[in-house]
Amino acid sequence: MSVSLLAIVLLVAGVIILFKTVRMVPQGWEWTVERFGRYTETLSPGLHFLVPIVYGIGRKVNMMEQVLEVPSQDVITKDNAVVKVDGIVFFQVLDAAKAAYEVATLEIAILNLVMTNIRTAIGSMDLDESLSKRDEINAKVLVAVDQATHPWGIKVNRIELKDIAPPRDLVEAMARQMKAEREKRANILEAEGFRQAAILKAEGEKQSTILEAEGDKEAAFRQAEARERLAEAEAAATKAVSDAIAGGNVQAINYFVAQKYIEAFKALAEAPNQKFVMMPMESAGVIGSLGGIAELAKEALHQQPGRAVIAPAPRAGG
């Protein structure tokens, strides 16, 4: 009985010693080795053998990149606005021995350090700056935390602020301010549109006036030219009549007087303020003038050879 019990004890002791001797470190981890409680070396991933009782495993350190959630905290900005800020931290252990023995609780130390530097960075900015310069805040906090955690054997890769939340009343005030700014820009754009429309309208009226003036100028030039031509024709006609009179043709004066008489009567009849005209006139004088015109036409036809001559109609009262 005692022999079998001793064999069982030895078997159990052998299994325990075997497990204490053979150690397998998983990928992404490093284990520290202690001899009688003092650090001696670090085991990398793989199979290792240790002398039991004398050597033991101290700390199991995760060497992969890790993520820490930064809890929300109240931060006072430079202009005394209170905002709630939270974030996220990405870090990786580079030296397992330092991470295990240089700081007691690594994750808590990192979180406190990050939260403190976030308060420092945002506290040096106004609210508008803290809301618009998030990348600058991330860079400042990252540099400060990375330098502070370097003795711990870790590397802080990124620090990102997830949310910066102002108080509700401040958000409403900012919304009203943004709305007023948008309305201001809309009014400015509308006024600018009216101004541009007025300028374009004035330009159009200016061009229209210029074109109208140029048209009037051209019309006046044409009218002056027509009057000049008419005057030349009148002068030629008057000269022809004068030559006829000088040649002894008395009927030419009758033609000239009758023509002027008829033109004056036509102008009087076409006047817009005259609806009905009664005036005494001697029909014999007018008919005599017309007869003179006919005589002139007859003589002109006789002077052209080869043209047929039409006898004038007998004059009334002649």
Secondary structure, DSSP 8 states (H G I E B T S, - for coil): -HHHHHHHHHHHHHHHHHHHHEEEE-TTEEEEEEETTEEEEEE-SEEEE--TTTEEEEEEEE-S-EEEEEEEEEEE-TTS-EEEEEEEEEEEES-HHHHHHT-SSHHHHHHHHHHHHHHHHHHTS-HHHHHH-HHHHHHHHHHHHHHHHGGGTEEEEEEEEEEEE--HHHHHHHHHHHHHHHHHHHHHHHHHHHHHHHHHHHHHHHHHHHHHHHHHHHHHHHHHHHHHHHHHHHHHHHHHHHHHHHTT-THHHHHHHHHHHHHHHHHHHT-TT-S-------HHHHHHHHHHHHHHHHHHHHHSTT---------TT-
